[in-house]
Amino acid sequence: MSEFPDVTAPSWARVALVTGAARGIGAAVAAELHGRAMRVVLLDRDGAAVRETAWALDSGTGTAMPICADVADVQELESAIQTIASRWHAPDILVNNAARTVPGSVWDVKIDEWDAIMATNLRSVLVMTRLCAEKMRERRWGRVINLASLAGQQGGQVAGVHYSAAKAGVLVLTKIFARELAAYGVTVNAVAPAAILTPVMGDLPQEALDRTAASIPVGRLGRPKEVAAIVAHLAGEDSGYITGATFDVNGGSFMR
């Protein structure tokens, strides 16, 4: 059997690409979209983990495609899009989720570290959207959802300054692409989570998690599935009148 068998059922017509999909929010988004009868490409630089996550979704039926690639490497992204197009077709839906951070103040961050975080968190959004939007425009249908952050709205208390700056850039880039693509039936929106119980948060001491939860109006941390539900709605057929918007998923930590 081929590693990625052909899928011809009409109900699996849409192809969704999720970056940073091996775990956490990305894995939850991939699972939600797959559960809504989409073929899902899971892209992550951790090849073993992303293959395991994809297998857990489809058990080898060919409706979840793992791709090992680093979003900071433009050539790897170009190759990934070519692979997707050759096996299925160019993505109809793009979820720019991949991100990384290193804690540190504005005085401590090294320039090469700044550049590396920007390449992963912000430049990748530009590159991936341009790579996918061409075919979306031709088909006159597409959905781009960018994962931003509360840190990009207020400045992070824990996240590094480069992470916060990159996520602020994601919010602006979302609006720019939304204006550019609106006339072609392609929507571009952002989702800004905060304090979501992902594997990274799970590594923190319970005392720190309790303090964080107590500071949130709803009194708890968010769940990856709650972020995934918003993303899936924005990726759907009925969201064509929503573009250039940012959706907060923060338990009331930032109200506007």
Summary of the structure (lengths in Angstrom):
residues: 256
radius of gyration: 17.6
end to end distance: 52.3
largest distance: 54.7
contacts: 879
relative contact order: 0.13
helix: 48%
strand: 16%
